[in-house]
């Protein structure tokens, strides 16, 4: 039975309005968590701007893009209070204000696209060393031994925030990300873990910033990382961030850097392992250092299983979405809006043969890192980091799932936590 058939049947089965609304919400949550592609295909075809008691689900490419680009109407303010609580204000949760423009501009300048080759070198070295360390075992837990570790080491080398150790940083980043972006039910245990991690990270960063400032003042050797650059910029106070601004913005960027990368890598490999022909072609590209071709395979695989299948927004004013089309819909102020970017990437009005695996699609077919003013801050870094990590694994011979459940992605909450692969060591 399709999602809409299931949904409409509830009205026949339940007459009490409150019980019906509760059942409808539960059904939406169930389908979003377990049958997402089927649900989106159904909605795109039959009810592309679907309204439920709790939310609107927007499924067509053009409508999703309208939501993401109309950020004054469809706001990310949902995240702002959580950010304020655990780390302080961060530009992801800000409206288009002078503070937003100032802080995001400074961080983009400090984490420049001119650094991409350096970033590629950092990530490649880290990933290759980690894979080399497990070669004799002929098996690797992609998550715990690679795709969570590399981003943490990248944060240390490039941002300048190594943390007390890799394991502690992985724990802090997961706790904070979970509450900020994946705790719609306001689970108290998740909130408690995030508050604890946020307090520990805050104190760690305060001391790190103080120590680095002392080294700079004393003329000691300091690395050329983002933290050093931000502190050096303080010689021009009107164009820089104070210590707390540095702490806040580094925290926000770090939170979005670890488990997102981890999930992208795990999902890409999961998709390719179910497609032997494409896995072989990706392996051949990795072995031949054909990086552009490899990236085409990786991001096409990620289209089939993206890290964020949907993005959440709050409608700040009454708005007529998809104006002038048959699907036009008034979105009331205060509505919770789900922009289904996964669905948009399978919209046949935009993509040719969307259900087929076609490497090398036009860039605008992909919404893997969002769109609009609040597109992922690290999208250019991701286009370097994710392929470099995947390449280190895909170069291995006869890459395959380990037998049994461990050869499939195991989750901690919403996050890949274990994913064991085997390979030929020859």
C-alpha positions in Angstrom: 0.0 0.0 0.0 1.3 3.5 -0.8 1.8 6.2 1.8 -1.2 8.2 0.6 -3.4 5.1 0.7 -2.2 4.4 4.2 -2.8 8.0 5.3 -6.2 8.3 3.8 -7.4 5.0 5.2 -6.9 6.4 8.7 -9.8 8.8 8.2 -12.0 5.8 7.5 -10.8 3.9 10.6 -10.6 6.7 13.2 -13.4 9.2 13.8 -12.1 11.0 16.9 -10.2 14.2 15.6 -7.5 14.1 18.3 -6.8 10.4 17.8 -6.8 10.8 14.0 -4.2 13.6 14.2 -2.1 11.5 16.5 -2.3 8.5 14.2 -1.5 10.7 11.1 1.6 12.2 12.8 2.8 8.7 13.8 2.3 7.4 10.2 4.3 10.3 8.7 7.1 9.7 11.2 7.1 5.9 10.4 7.3 6.4 6.6 9.9 9.1 6.9 12.1 6.8 9.0 11.6 3.5 7.1 10.1 3.9 3.6 11.3 7.3 2.6 11.9 6.8 -1.2 8.6 5.1 -1.7 6.9 7.9 0.2 8.5 10.6 -1.8 7.8 8.9 -5.1 4.1 8.7 -4.1 3.9 12.3 -3.0 5.7 13.8 -6.0 3.3 12.1 -8.3 0.0 12.6 -6.4 0.4 15.3 -3.7 3.7 17.1 -4.1 3.1 19.7 -1.4 1.6 17.4 1.3 -0.1 18.8 4.4 -0.3 16.8 7.6 -1.3 17.9 11.1 2.3 18.5 12.0 4.1 19.6 8.8 4.2 20.3 5.1 6.3 18.0 3.0 7.6 19.6 -0.2 8.8 17.1 -2.7 9.3 18.6 -6.2 12.7 20.0 -7.1 11.5 23.5 -8.0 9.4 23.8 -4.9 12.3 22.6 -2.6 14.6 25.1 -4.2 12.0 27.9 -3.6 11.8 27.0 0.0 15.6 26.9 0.4 16.2 30.2 -1.4 13.3 32.1 0.3 15.2 32.0 3.6 13.5 35.1 5.0 10.2 33.2 4.8 11.4 29.7 5.4 13.7 30.2 8.3 16.3 28.0 10.1 15.4 29.7 13.4 14.4 26.2 14.6 18.1 25.6 15.3 18.9 29.0 16.9 17.7 28.3 20.5 19.6 25.0 20.7 22.8 26.6 19.4 22.4 29.5 21.9 22.1 26.9 24.7 25.0 24.7 24.0 27.5 26.9 22.2 26.3 30.4 21.6 25.1 32.1 18.5 26.3 30.7 15.2 25.5 32.0 11.7 23.7 28.8 10.6 20.8 29.8 12.9 20.9 33.6 12.1 18.7 35.6 9.9 20.3 37.8 7.2 21.5 40.4 9.6 24.7 42.5 9.8 26.1 40.1 12.4 25.4 37.1 10.1 27.1 38.8 7.1 30.1 39.8 9.2 30.7 36.5 10.9 30.1 34.3 7.9 32.3 36.5 5.8 35.2 36.3 8.3 35.0 32.5 8.5 34.8 32.1 4.7 37.9 34.3 4.4 39.8 32.3 7.1 38.7 28.9 5.7 39.4 29.8 2.1 38.8 27.8 -1.0 42.4 28.6 -1.8 43.2 25.9 0.8 41.5 23.1 -1.0 44.7 21.4 -2.2 46.2 21.6 1.3 43.0 20.1 2.7 43.2 17.3 0.1 46.7 16.6 1.2 45.8 16.6 4.9 42.8 14.2 4.4 44.6 11.9 2.0 47.5 11.5 4.3 45.3 10.8 7.3 43.0 8.4 5.4 45.9 6.4 3.8 47.7 6.0 7.1 44.6 4.7 8.8 43.8 2.2 6.0 47.5 1.1 5.9 47.3 0.4 9.6 44.6 -2.3 9.1 45.8 -3.9 5.9 47.3 -6.9 7.6 43.9 -7.7 9.2 42.2 -7.6 5.8 39.1 -5.9 7.3 38.2 -2.4 8.4 35.4 -0.9 10.4 34.9 2.0 8.1 33.3 4.1 10.8 35.4 3.7 13.9 38.7 3.2 12.1 38.3 5.8 9.3 35.3 8.0 8.5 34.9 9.4 12.0 38.6 9.6 12.7 39.7 11.5 9.6 37.4 14.5 10.1 38.5 14.8 13.7 42.1 14.8 12.6 41.2 17.3 9.9 39.7 19.6 12.6 43.0 19.4 14.5 45.3 20.0 11.5 43.3 22.6 9.6 41.0 24.3 12.1 43.6 24.1 14.8 41.4 22.3 17.4 42.8 18.8 18.0 40.8 18.2 21.2 42.0 16.3 24.2 42.2 13.2 21.9 40.4 11.8 18.9 37.9 9.6 20.9 36.8 12.5 23.1 36.3 14.8 20.1 34.2 12.1 18.3 32.1 11.8 21.5 31.6 15.6 21.9 30.8 16.2 18.2 28.2 13.4 18.1 26.5 14.6 21.2 26.2 18.1 20.0 25.1 17.3 16.5 22.5 14.9 17.7 20.8 17.5 19.8 21.1 20.3 17.3 19.9 18.6 14.2 18.4 15.2 15.0 16.5 15.6 18.3 13.1 16.8 17.1 11.5 14.8 19.9 13.5 16.7 22.6 14.8 13.5 24.2 16.1 14.5 27.6 19.0 12.1 27.5 20.2 13.6 24.2 19.8 17.1 25.6 21.8 16.2 28.8 24.6 14.7 26.8 24.8 17.8 24.5 24.8 20.1 27.5 27.7 18.1 29.1 29.7 18.0 25.9 29.0 21.7 25.2 30.3 22.7 28.6 33.5 20.6 28.3 34.2 21.9 24.8 33.6 25.5 25.8 36.2 25.3 28.6 38.7 23.4 26.3 38.4 26.0 23.6 38.8 28.9 26.0 42.0 27.4 27.3 43.2 26.6 23.7 42.6 30.1 22.6 44.4 31.6 25.6 47.4 29.3 25.0 47.6 30.1 21.3 47.3 33.9 22.0 50.2 33.6 24.5 52.3 31.8 22.0 51.6 34.4 19.4 52.4 37.2 21.8 55.6 35.5 23.0 56.8 35.0 19.4 56.7 31.2 19.6 56.2 28.9 16.7 52.5 28.6 15.8 50.8 26.5 13.0 49.1 28.2 10.1 45.6 27.0 10.9 42.2 28.7 11.0 42.6 29.4 14.8 45.9 31.2 14.3 44.5 33.2 11.4 41.5 34.3 13.4 43.7 35.4 16.3 46.1 37.3 14.0 43.2 39.1 12.5 42.3 40.6 15.9 44.9 43.3 15.1 42.1 44.8 13.1 39.3 44.8 15.6 36.5 46.1 13.4 37.1 43.3 10.9 37.7 40.4 13.3 36.1 38.3 15.9 36.7 38.5 19.6 37.8 35.4 21.6 34.2 34.4 22.2 33.3 34.9 18.6 36.1 32.7 17.6 35.0 30.0 20.0 31.4 30.2 18.9 32.2 30.0 15.2 34.8 27.2 15.5 32.3 25.2 17.5 29.5 25.6 14.9 31.8 24.6 12.1 33.3 21.6 14.0 29.8 20.2 14.9 28.9 20.1 11.2 32.2 18.5 10.1 32.4 15.0 11.7 29.3 12.9 11.7 28.1 14.4 8.4 31.3 13.3 6.7 31.1 9.9 8.5 27.6 9.3 7.3 28.4 10.4 3.7 31.3 8.0 3.4 29.3 5.1 5.0 26.3 5.7 2.7 28.4 6.0 -0.4 30.1 2.7 0.3 26.8 1.1 1.2 25.2 2.0 -2.1 28.2 0.9 -4.2 28.5 -2.4 -2.4 25.0 -3.2 -3.6 26.0 -2.3 -7.2 28.9 -4.5 -8.2 29.4 -3.0 -11.6 29.6 0.6 -10.3 31.8 -0.6 -7.4 34.3 -2.1 -9.8 34.3 1.1 -11.9 34.8 3.2 -8.8 37.6 0.9 -7.7 39.3 1.2 -11.1 39.0 5.0 -11.0 40.5 5.1 -7.5 43.4 2.8 -8.4 44.1 4.9 -11.5 44.0 8.2 -9.5 41.2 9.3 -11.9 39.9 11.6 -9.2 37.3 13.5 -11.2 35.8 10.3 -12.5 35.8 8.8 -9.0 34.0 11.9 -7.6 31.2 11.5 -10.2 30.6 7.9 -9.0 30.7 8.9 -5.3 28.3 11.8 -5.5 25.9 9.9 -7.7 25.9 7.1 -5.1 25.2 9.7 -2.4 22.2 10.9 -4.3 20.7 7.5 -3.7 21.3 7.7 0.1 22.1 11.3 1.1 23.3 12.3 4.5 20.3 14.6 4.9 17.2 13.4 3.0 15.3 16.5 4.2 15.9 19.9 5.7 13.6 21.5 8.2 12.3 25.1 8.1 9.8 27.3 9.9 7.5 29.5 7.8 7.6 33.0 9.3 4.7 34.5 7.3 1.8 33.3 5.2 3.3 32.3 1.8 1.9 31.0 -1.5 4.3 28.2 -2.6 4.5 27.1 -6.3 2.4 30.0 -7.3 0.7 29.6 -10.7 1.0 25.8 -10.8 -1.6 23.2 -10.3 0.1 22.3 -7.0 0.1 25.9 -5.6 -0.4 25.8 -1.8 -0.8 28.5 0.9 1.7 27.8 3.6 0.4 29.4 6.9 2.7 31.3 9.2 4.2 29.0 11.8 4.1 25.9 9.6 6.8 23.3 10.1 8.2 22.6 6.6 10.1 19.6 5.4 12.1 20.3 2.3 12.7 16.9 0.9 16.0 17.3 -1.0 16.2 13.5 -1.5 12.9 13.6 -3.3 14.0 16.6 -5.4 17.0 14.7 -6.6 14.6 12.1 -8.2 12.2 14.5 -9.8 11.9 13.5 -13.5 10.9 17.1 -14.4 14.5 18.0 -13.8 16.7 14.9 -14.0 16.9 12.5 -16.9 16.2 8.9 -15.9 16.4 9.7 -12.2 16.1 6.1 -11.1 19.2 5.1 -13.0 22.8 5.4 -11.6 24.3 8.0 -14.0 27.7 9.4 -12.9 28.5 12.8 -14.2 25.1 14.4 -13.9 25.0 18.3 -14.0 26.0 19.8 -10.7 22.6 21.4 -10.2 21.0 18.0 -10.2 22.5 17.5 -6.8 21.2 19.0 -3.5 23.6 17.0 -1.3 24.8 20.0 0.6 21.6 22.1 0.5 21.1 25.3 -1.4 20.6 29.0 -0.8 22.1 31.2 1.8 22.3 28.4 4.3 23.9 25.8 2.1 26.5 23.8 3.9 29.4 26.0 4.9 31.9 23.2 4.2 30.4 22.1 0.8 33.7 22.8 -1.1 35.7 21.0 1.6 33.3 18.1 1.4 33.9 17.8 -2.3 37.5 17.2 -1.5 37.4 15.4 1.8 34.7 12.8 1.1 36.3 11.5 -2.1 39.7 11.4 -0.5 38.4 9.2 2.4 36.4 7.0 0.0 39.4 6.6 -2.3 41.6 5.2 0.4 39.1 2.3 0.8 38.0 1.8 -2.8 41.6 1.2 -3.9 41.6 -2.0 -1.9 41.1 -5.2 -3.9 37.9 -7.2 -3.7 36.2 -4.9 -1.2 33.1 -6.6 0.3 30.8 -6.6 3.3 31.9 -8.7 6.3 29.6 -11.7 6.8 26.4 -11.1 8.9 25.0 -8.0 10.5 28.4 -6.3 11.0 28.8 -6.0 7.2 25.9 -3.6 7.2 25.7 -0.2 8.7 24.9 -0.4 12.4 23.5 2.8 14.0 23.8 4.7 17.3 20.6 6.7 17.2 20.6 8.3 13.7 24.4 7.9 13.2 26.4 5.1 11.4 28.5 3.6 14.3 29.9 0.4 12.8 30.3 -0.9 9.3 32.8 -3.7 8.7 34.3 -4.5 5.3 36.7 -7.1 4.2 39.2 -7.0 1.3 42.0 -8.9 -0.4 45.3 -8.1 1.2 47.4 -9.0 -1.9 
